[in-house]
C-alpha cells in the first residue's frame, strides 16, 4: 500500500501542473478576443455630414496617407495583404480575386516596373508617395469606387 501512495505522490504534482496548464489554455482561448483584440481598419460610418458618400456606401479613411475612398457595402476590406506588400487596403466583393488594390510606392519607377502599361491602373500622388488604384477585374463598379478617391484639400 505504501508503494501505491509513493507512486501517487510522484504523479500528483505533474497531474496538478497539467490541469493548471489546461485550465489556463481554456481560459485564454475563451478570453483571447478581449485580451488580444484584432485591429480594425479605419472605416468611417456614413454620416449626413459626408454628402459625397452615396447612400449604402461606406468610407475608408487612411490616417497614415491622408486619403479616403468610398465603396458599396457589398464590398469588404481585406486586412491580410499577404502577397501585396505595398497594399494599404484590398477591396473584395467575392470571387477568385480582389477587386481593388490600393498600394503605396516610394517612387514612380517602383510601380511602373510592376505595372508597366496596365490600362486598369489609376495613379495619384500624395506628398512624395505614389498611390496606385488597380481595378483588378476591369469592373465598371470598381471604376466608380476609384472616382471617390479623395485627398483632403484637393
C-alpha positions in Angstrom: 0.0 0.0 0.0 2.8 2.4 0.8 4.3 1.8 -2.7 1.0 2.9 -4.2 0.9 6.1 -2.1 4.5 6.9 -3.0 3.7 6.5 -6.7 0.6 8.8 -6.4 2.8 11.4 -4.6 5.1 11.4 -7.6 2.2 11.7 -10.1 0.2 14.3 -8.2 2.5 17.4 -8.9 2.6 16.6 -12.6 -1.1 16.0 -12.8 -1.8 19.2 -10.9 0.5 21.1 -13.3 -1.2 19.6 -16.3 -4.6 20.5 -15.0 -3.4 24.1 -14.4 -2.0 24.4 -17.9 -5.1 23.0 -19.5 -7.3 25.4 -17.5 -5.1 28.3 -18.4 -5.3 27.4 -22.1 -9.1 27.1 -21.9 -9.5 30.5 -20.1 -7.0 32.1 -22.6 -8.9 30.7 -25.6 -12.2 32.0 -24.1 -10.9 35.5 -23.4 -8.5 35.8 -26.4 -10.6 38.4 -28.2 -10.7 40.5 -25.1 -7.0 40.1 -24.3 -5.8 40.5 -27.9 -8.4 42.4 -29.9 -8.0 42.3 -33.7 -7.2 45.7 -35.3 -10.0 47.2 -37.3 -9.5 49.2 -40.5 -10.2 52.9 -40.4 -13.7 52.8 -41.7 -15.8 55.8 -41.0 -19.5 55.1 -40.7 -21.8 57.0 -43.0 -23.0 60.3 -41.7 -25.2 63.1 -43.0 -22.2 65.4 -42.8 -20.5 63.5 -45.7 -22.7 64.3 -48.7 -20.3 62.9 -51.2 -20.7 59.3 -50.0 -23.6 57.6 -51.8 -26.3 56.0 -49.7 -25.5 52.5 -48.7 -21.7 53.1 -49.2 -19.0 53.1 -46.6 -15.9 55.3 -46.4 -12.4 54.2 -45.7 -10.0 56.8 -44.3 -6.3 56.3 -44.2 -4.9 58.4 -41.4 -1.4 57.4 -42.4 -1.5 58.5 -46.0 -4.3 61.1 -45.8 -6.8 59.8 -48.3 -10.3 58.5 -48.3 -12.3 56.3 -50.6 -15.9 55.3 -50.6 -17.2 51.8 -51.5 -20.5 49.9 -51.6 -21.4 47.9 -48.5 -21.3 44.8 -50.6 -17.5 45.0 -50.6 -15.3 44.3 -47.7 -11.8 45.5 -46.8 -9.3 42.7 -46.5 -6.8 43.3 -43.8 -4.5 40.4 -44.7 -2.3 41.9 -47.5 -0.2 38.7 -47.9 1.2 38.8 -51.4 0.6 42.5 -51.7 3.5 44.1 -49.7 2.8 47.6 -50.9 -1.0 47.4 -50.3 -2.8 49.8 -47.9 -6.1 48.1 -48.5 -7.6 45.4 -50.7 -11.4 45.5 -51.6 -13.1 42.3 -52.2 -16.7 41.6 -53.3 -16.4 37.8 -53.8 -14.9 35.6 -56.5 -11.4 34.4 -57.2 -9.5 37.7 -56.9 -9.6 41.0 -55.1 -11.5 43.8 -56.9 -9.4 46.8 -56.0 -5.9 47.0 -54.7 -4.7 50.3 -53.3 -0.9 50.4 -52.9 1.7 52.9 -51.9 5.0 53.4 -53.6 8.1 55.4 -52.8 8.9 56.2 -56.5 7.4 56.3 -59.9 9.9 53.7 -61.1 8.7 51.2 -58.5 5.1 51.0 -59.6 5.9 51.3 -63.3 8.2 48.3 -63.0 5.4 46.3 -61.6 2.5 47.5 -63.8 4.3 48.7 -67.0 1.4 49.6 -69.4 -1.5 48.5 -67.3 -4.7 50.1 -68.6 -6.8 49.5 -65.4 -4.4 51.5 -63.1 -5.0 55.0 -61.7 -2.1 56.8 -60.1 -2.3 59.6 -57.5 0.5 61.4 -55.8 0.3 62.4 -52.1 3.4 64.3 -51.0 6.4 62.2 -52.1 4.3 58.9 -52.3 2.6 57.4 -55.3 -0.8 55.7 -54.7 -1.9 53.2 -57.3 -5.5 52.0 -57.5 -5.7 48.8 -59.6 -9.1 47.7 -60.9 -8.3 44.0 -60.9 -11.3 42.8 -62.8 -11.9 45.8 -65.1 -15.3 46.2 -63.4 -17.2 49.4 -64.1 -18.4 49.5 -60.4 -14.8 49.5 -59.3 -14.2 52.4 -61.6 -17.0 54.2 -59.7 -15.2 53.4 -56.4 -11.9 54.8 -57.7 -13.6 58.1 -58.7 -14.4 58.6 -55.0 -10.7 58.7 -54.0 -10.1 61.9 -52.2 -7.2 63.7 -50.5 -8.2 66.5 -48.1 -7.7 69.9 -49.6 -8.0 68.6 -53.2 
